[in-house]
Amino acid sequence: MMQPPRSGLTPLSDDAFKLSRWKTAETLVVLNELGDAEPALSTAWQQLDATSWRFELRSGVTFHDGTLLTSAEVAASITAAAKASPKPRILDGVELSVRVDGPGAVVVATQTPDPLLPQRLSSPQLAILAAAAYKEGGVVDPVNTGTGPFKLVSVEGTSSARLDRFDGYWGEKAEADGIDVQFVPDGTARAAALRTGTADIVESIPVGQAAQIDPELIHEVPMPRTNTLYLNTASGPFADPALRASAREAVDRGTIVDRVYEGRADRAEGLLGPALPWAADERGNDAYTAALAGRVAATAVKGTPIRLGTFTDRAELPEVAVQLEQQLETAGFVVEQEVREYQHIEADALDGKFDAFILSRATVLDSGDPVAYLYSDFSCAGSFNISQFCDPDVDAALTKAAAIPAGAERRAAIGAVESLILARDAAIPLLHERVIQGESAEVRGAERDPRERALVTSRTGISG
């Protein structure tokens, strides 16, 4: 695996995604490919009123320490997350409480209506663990306290972990005897482990290493992450919609994908990429087409100076900036480029100090839904509004989408929001990233999950 644990594998941190990828800690619900909730430790749920949901629990579930899953343990796990400081990311801005409703159900209530509550409870940060996991001082220890087909047996700091098959699992028993995990931050070393056969599954092979590996062993997984050129719509040259249109027409996505990403990325048709398989379908309707047809026409640039920023933390972005500078200058802009570490440039970007800014942005947060991203980046009150963008029609469309329960109607409303943002040229989506996953020729049944929640499951095994 690429990243070592940062917080002792507590599920209340991003380490939760390791527990999920090892199938040792489980949640009440899981998400399907479309982002809709499906049963896991909860078998059914219903909305009782505007702010309350009742979740029925699966019977016969045993924790790895031999204790039984009951409503008391579920309520305690979710309550621990709700009261944690800092809160798990999935609960930012959310106040919720949980009460037991008999031995086999819990009621989860939020302070304000939350149509995505079931999806929110799918986050690995809200995994259900045995009572023994919760120690004094807010410490949560997942060793021997999950419910999944693999039992976490030991963790050796930031170097390794071991899991054994759990024969008391409530669902499909694991094919593999266990999982031996090594944490290897160095990408060259991870690639070498795949080439030499010392690892069966390898996370995140660097693009530069992929050409040295048998193509049969690498698999490209689309990520819900978009490289985007944000344009400052409030001040400077890009306050003029016609100049924003000129920038859009100047951008050649294919060249960036080929030269910077060696073809291992997807050209962006919108803000939401192939990791959300429904997004492309929403672009095919008449309303979406009509919104884009209303774009302002491009104007002659005539030596307009612009200040372009990005950061060094993601190795490809400075190279993307070089390509964009060339393309924009060919169109007539005069580009001044500024590249710093992210921690030293974020504040200036959010304050509107740049005319254009290149960002690699996660478009789907832990609920599996992109509305939070669209709101933070493109609403008048958005907390991450690099484009300084404010449009009443977009705000109204976002408010409408946020109030709709998960499903086809909400997806259509999200598509409408995307079309309005693109019609204003507030941002120019460039490409959608992929992650390269390595699997030895003997591996079968490994998950290739855009959300990075699943990797080794009950069906993962070794041939021969």
C-alpha positions in Angstrom: 0.0 0.0 0.0 1.1 3.5 -0.7 0.4 5.4 2.5 1.3 4.3 6.0 -1.3 4.8 8.7 -1.4 8.4 9.9 -3.5 8.0 13.0 -2.9 4.5 14.3 -5.6 3.0 12.0 -8.5 4.7 13.9 -11.6 4.7 11.7 -12.3 8.3 12.7 -9.5 9.4 10.3 -8.6 8.7 6.7 -7.0 5.5 7.9 -10.6 4.2 7.8 -10.2 3.6 4.1 -7.5 1.0 4.8 -9.8 -0.9 7.1 -12.4 -0.8 4.4 -10.0 -1.9 1.6 -8.9 -4.8 3.8 -12.6 -5.7 4.4 -12.1 -5.9 8.2 -14.4 -3.0 9.3 -17.9 -2.6 7.9 -20.6 0.0 7.8 -24.4 0.0 8.0 -24.7 0.4 4.3 -22.5 0.4 1.2 -22.8 2.2 -2.1 -23.4 0.7 -5.5 -21.8 2.0 -8.7 -24.4 4.8 -9.0 -23.8 5.9 -5.5 -27.1 4.5 -4.1 -27.2 2.9 -0.7 -27.4 -0.9 -0.4 -27.6 -3.2 2.7 -24.6 -4.2 4.7 -24.8 -4.4 8.5 -28.2 -2.8 8.1 -30.7 -4.8 6.0 -33.4 -2.1 5.6 -34.1 1.5 6.5 -36.9 4.0 6.3 -37.3 7.8 6.8 -39.5 8.4 9.8 -39.8 12.2 9.4 -37.8 15.1 8.0 -34.8 14.4 10.3 -35.0 10.8 11.5 -34.2 7.5 9.9 -34.7 4.0 11.3 -32.1 1.3 10.4 -32.8 -2.4 11.0 -29.8 -4.4 11.8 -28.6 -7.7 10.4 -29.0 -10.5 12.9 -26.4 -13.1 13.6 -23.4 -10.8 13.1 -20.3 -11.5 15.4 -17.5 -9.2 16.0 -14.0 -10.5 15.7 -13.7 -10.6 19.5 -16.6 -13.0 19.7 -19.2 -10.5 21.0 -22.5 -10.0 19.1 -23.6 -7.0 17.1 -26.6 -5.3 18.7 -28.2 -1.9 18.5 -26.2 -0.8 21.5 -22.8 -1.3 19.8 -24.1 0.4 16.6 -25.3 3.4 18.6 -22.0 3.6 20.5 -19.9 3.5 17.4 -21.8 6.2 15.6 -22.0 8.3 18.7 -18.2 8.1 19.2 -17.7 9.4 15.7 -20.3 12.2 16.2 -18.6 13.3 19.4 -15.0 13.0 18.2 -12.7 16.0 18.0 -11.9 16.6 15.3 -14.9 15.0 13.7 -14.6 12.6 10.9 -14.6 14.4 7.6 -18.0 12.9 6.6 -19.6 14.6 9.6 -18.3 18.1 8.9 -21.2 20.5 9.4 -23.5 17.7 10.5 -25.0 17.3 13.9 -26.5 13.8 14.5 -27.6 11.6 17.4 -28.4 7.9 17.6 -30.8 6.1 19.9 -31.5 2.4 20.3 -34.8 1.2 19.1 -35.0 -2.3 20.6 -32.2 -4.9 20.2 -32.3 -4.9 16.4 -32.6 -1.3 15.2 -31.3 2.2 15.7 -32.8 5.6 14.9 -30.4 8.2 13.6 -31.5 11.8 13.7 -29.9 14.9 12.2 -30.4 18.5 13.4 -31.5 19.5 9.9 -33.0 17.4 7.1 -30.4 15.3 5.3 -31.7 13.4 2.3 -28.3 11.7 2.0 -28.1 10.2 5.5 -28.0 6.6 4.3 -25.2 7.4 1.9 -23.4 9.3 4.6 -23.5 6.2 6.9 -21.6 4.3 4.2 -18.4 6.2 4.9 -15.6 3.9 6.2 -15.2 6.6 9.0 -18.5 5.4 10.4 -17.5 1.8 10.6 -19.2 -0.3 13.4 -16.7 -1.8 15.9 -17.0 -3.9 19.0 -17.2 -2.1 22.4 -13.6 -3.2 23.1 -12.3 -0.9 20.3 -13.2 2.3 22.2 -10.5 3.3 24.8 -10.0 6.2 27.1 -9.1 9.5 25.6 -10.9 9.0 22.4 -8.6 6.2 21.2 -10.2 3.7 18.8 -8.3 0.4 18.2 -9.6 -1.7 15.3 -7.5 -4.7 16.1 -9.8 -7.8 16.6 -12.9 -5.6 16.8 -14.4 -5.5 13.2 -17.1 -7.6 11.6 -15.6 -8.3 8.1 -14.3 -11.5 6.5 -10.8 -10.6 7.5 -9.7 -10.0 11.2 -7.0 -7.4 11.9 -4.5 -9.4 14.0 -1.6 -7.0 14.4 -0.2 -3.7 13.2 3.5 -2.9 13.2 3.5 0.9 13.4 3.8 2.4 9.9 5.6 -0.6 8.3 3.1 -3.5 8.2 -0.1 -5.1 9.2 -1.5 -8.7 9.3 -5.1 -9.9 8.8 -6.4 -13.5 9.1 -9.5 -15.0 7.6 -12.4 -14.7 10.0 -14.3 -18.0 9.8 -17.3 -16.6 11.8 -18.1 -14.0 9.2 -21.8 -13.5 8.6 -21.5 -13.4 4.8 -19.5 -15.1 2.1 -16.4 -16.6 3.6 -13.0 -15.3 2.4 -11.1 -17.4 -0.2 -7.7 -16.1 1.0 -6.2 -17.3 4.3 -5.3 -13.7 5.1 -3.6 -10.5 4.0 -0.1 -9.4 4.7 0.2 -5.7 4.2 3.4 -3.6 3.7 3.3 0.2 3.6 5.7 1.4 0.9 5.5 5.2 0.2 8.2 5.0 -2.5 6.5 4.5 -5.9 9.6 3.0 -7.6 9.8 0.4 -4.8 6.1 -0.5 -5.1 6.5 -1.0 -8.9 9.6 -3.2 -8.3 7.6 -5.3 -5.9 5.1 -6.0 -8.6 7.7 -6.7 -11.3 9.6 -9.1 -9.1 6.6 -10.9 -7.8 7.2 -10.1 -4.2 3.7 -8.5 -3.9 0.4 -9.8 -5.3 -1.5 -6.4 -5.2 0.1 -3.0 -5.4 -1.6 0.4 -4.9 -0.9 3.4 -7.1 1.9 2.5 -9.6 3.5 5.9 -10.7 2.8 6.7 -14.4 6.5 6.9 -15.0 7.0 3.3 -13.9 4.1 1.8 -15.8 6.0 1.3 -19.1 8.5 -1.0 -17.3 5.8 -3.4 -16.2 4.0 -6.2 -18.1 0.8 -4.5 -19.4 -1.2 -7.5 -18.2 -0.3 -6.7 -14.6 -1.5 -3.1 -14.5 -5.1 -1.8 -14.4 -6.2 1.8 -14.8 -9.0 2.8 -12.4 -10.9 6.1 -13.1 -10.8 8.3 -10.1 -13.5 10.9 -9.0 -10.8 13.6 -9.4 -10.8 16.3 -12.1 -7.9 18.6 -13.1 -9.5 21.9 -13.6 -8.5 25.4 -14.7 -10.5 27.8 -12.5 -11.0 31.3 -14.0 -11.4 34.4 -11.7 -14.8 35.6 -12.7 -14.9 38.6 -10.2 -11.8 40.6 -11.1 -9.1 40.8 -13.7 -9.4 39.9 -17.4 -11.6 36.8 -16.8 -14.3 39.0 -15.3 -15.1 39.4 -19.0 -17.1 36.3 -20.1 -15.8 36.7 -23.7 -12.2 36.3 -22.5 -13.2 33.3 -20.5 -14.6 31.8 -23.7 -11.3 32.6 -25.4 -9.4 30.7 -22.7 -11.8 27.7 -23.1 -11.3 27.6 -26.8 -7.5 27.9 -26.4 -7.2 24.7 -24.3 -6.2 21.5 -25.9 -7.0 18.7 -23.5 -5.6 15.9 -25.6 -2.1 17.4 -25.7 -2.1 17.7 -21.9 -3.3 14.1 -21.4 -0.7 12.7 -23.9 2.3 14.7 -22.9 1.9 15.0 -19.2 0.0 11.9 -18.3 1.3 9.6 -21.1 -2.3 8.9 -22.2 -3.2 7.5 -18.8 -6.0 10.0 -18.0 -9.4 10.8 -19.5 -10.1 14.0 -21.4 -12.8 16.0 -19.5 -16.1 16.6 -21.1 -17.5 18.0 -17.9 -16.7 18.5 -14.2 -17.7 15.0 -13.4 -15.8 12.1 -15.0 -16.1 8.4 -15.8 -15.7 7.4 -12.1 -19.4 8.6 -12.0 -20.8 6.4 -14.8 -24.1 8.2 -14.9 -22.6 11.7 -15.5 -22.0 11.2 -19.3 -25.7 10.2 -19.7 -26.9 13.4 -18.1 -25.0 15.4 -20.8 -27.1 14.0 -23.5 -30.4 15.8 -22.8 -31.8 18.8 -24.6 -31.7 21.1 -21.5 -27.9 20.4 -21.0 -27.2 21.1 -24.7 -29.3 24.3 -24.6 -27.4 25.6 -21.6 -24.1 25.2 -23.4 -25.5 26.7 -26.5 -26.0 29.9 -24.5 -22.3 30.4 -23.9 -20.8 33.8 -24.7 -18.8 33.9 -27.9 -15.0 34.2 -27.7 -13.3 37.6 -28.4 -9.9 38.5 -29.7 -7.3 38.4 -26.9 -4.7 40.9 -28.2 -1.9 40.4 -25.7 -4.0 40.3 -22.5 -1.8 39.5 -19.5 -2.9 36.8 -17.0 -1.4 35.4 -13.8 -1.6 31.6 -13.7 -1.0 29.6 -10.5 -0.7 26.0 -9.4 1.3 24.0 -6.8 4.1 21.5 -6.7 2.6 18.9 -4.3 1.1 16.9 -7.2 4.0 16.3 -9.5 2.0 16.6 -12.8 0.5 20.1 -12.2 3.6 22.2 -12.9 3.9 20.3 -16.2 0.2 21.0 -16.9 0.9 24.7 -16.2 3.7 24.6 -18.8 1.4 23.1 -21.5 -1.4 25.6 -20.6 0.9 28.5 -20.8 1.9 27.6 -24.3 -1.7 27.1 -25.4 -2.9 30.3 -23.9 0.0 32.3 -25.3 -0.7 30.8 -28.8 -4.2 32.3 -28.4 -2.8 35.7 -27.6 -2.6 35.8 -23.8 0.6 36.8 -22.0 1.0 34.4 -19.2 2.9 34.9 -15.9 3.2 31.6 -14.1 3.5 31.1 -10.4 4.1 27.7 -8.8 4.5 27.1 -5.0 3.8 24.4 -2.4 0.1 24.1 -1.8 0.3 25.3 1.8 1.9 28.5 0.6 -0.4 29.2 -2.3 -3.9 28.1 -1.1 -4.8 31.3 0.7 -3.9 33.5 -2.3 -5.9 31.2 -4.6 -9.0 31.4 -2.4 -8.5 35.2 -2.1 -8.7 35.7 -5.9 -5.0 36.7 -6.3 -4.8 34.7 -9.6 -6.6 35.1 -12.9 -6.4 31.4 -13.4 -5.5 28.5 -11.2 -4.9 24.8 -11.9 -6.2 22.4 -9.3 -6.6 18.6 -9.0 -9.9 18.4 -7.2 -11.8 15.4 -5.7 -15.4 15.7 -7.1 -17.0 13.1 -4.8 -16.7 13.2 -1.1 -17.5 10.4 1.3 -21.2 10.3 0.7 -20.6 9.3 -2.9 -22.4 12.4 -4.0 -20.9 15.5 -5.9 -23.3 18.2 -4.6 -21.0 19.2 -1.7 -18.1 19.7 -4.1 -20.2 21.7 -6.5 -21.5 23.9 -3.6 -18.1 24.6 -2.1 -16.5 25.4 -5.5 -19.3 27.2 -7.4 -22.0 28.6 -5.0 -22.0 32.3 -3.9 -21.3 31.1 -0.3 -18.9 28.3 -1.3 -15.9 27.9 1.0 -13.6 26.8 -1.8 -14.7 29.2 -4.5 -11.4 29.8 -6.4 -13.3 31.2 -9.3 -14.9 33.9 -7.1 -18.1 32.7 -8.9 -21.6 33.8 -7.9 -24.7 33.2 -10.0 -28.2 33.1 -8.7 -29.3 30.5 -11.3 -26.5 28.2 -10.2 -27.3 28.7 -6.5 -31.0 27.9 -7.2 -30.1 24.8 -9.1 -27.7 23.7 -6.3 -30.4 24.2 -3.7 -32.9 22.2 -5.7 -30.4 19.3 -6.2 -29.4 19.2 -2.5 -33.0 18.7 -1.4 -33.7 15.7 -3.6 -33.2 12.2 -2.2 -30.5 10.0 -3.9 -31.6 8.5 -7.2 -32.2 9.4 -10.8 -34.0 12.7 -10.1 -31.1 13.9 -8.0 -28.6 12.8 -10.7 -30.5 14.8 -13.3 -30.5 17.9 -11.1 -26.7 17.6 -10.6 -26.3 17.4 -14.4 -28.3 20.6 -14.7 -26.0 22.3 -12.2 -22.9 21.2 -14.2 -24.3 22.5 -17.4 -25.0 26.0 -15.9 -21.4 26.2 -14.5 -19.8 25.2 -17.8 -22.1 27.6 -19.6 -20.6 30.5 -17.6 -17.1 29.3 -18.2 -16.3 29.6 -14.5 -14.0 26.7 -14.8 -12.5 24.7 -17.6 -12.3 20.9 -16.8 -9.1 19.5 -18.3 -8.9 15.8 -17.5 -10.0 13.1 -15.1 -7.2 11.2 -13.3 -6.8 7.5 -13.1 -4.9 5.5 -10.6 -2.8 2.5 -11.8 -3.4 -0.7 -9.7 -0.9 -3.6 -10.0 -2.0 -7.2 -9.7 0.1 -10.3 -10.2 -0.9 -12.8 -12.8 -2.0 -15.2 -10.0 -4.5 -12.7 -8.4 -8.2 -13.1 -9.1 -11.1 -11.1 -7.8 -9.3 -7.9 -6.6 -11.6 -4.9 -6.6 -10.8 -1.9 -8.8 -12.7 0.7 -7.0 -12.8 4.4 -8.0 -13.9 5.4 -4.4 -10.9 3.5 -3.0 -13.1 1.7 -0.4 -12.7 -1.9 -1.7 -9.6 -3.8 -2.7 -9.4 -7.3 -1.1 -12.8 -8.9 -0.6 -14.1 -12.4 0.2 -13.8 -13.2 -3.5 -10.1 -12.2 -3.8 -7.7 -15.2 -4.1 -4.6 -16.6 -5.6 -4.7 -19.1 -8.5 -2.8 -22.4 -8.4 
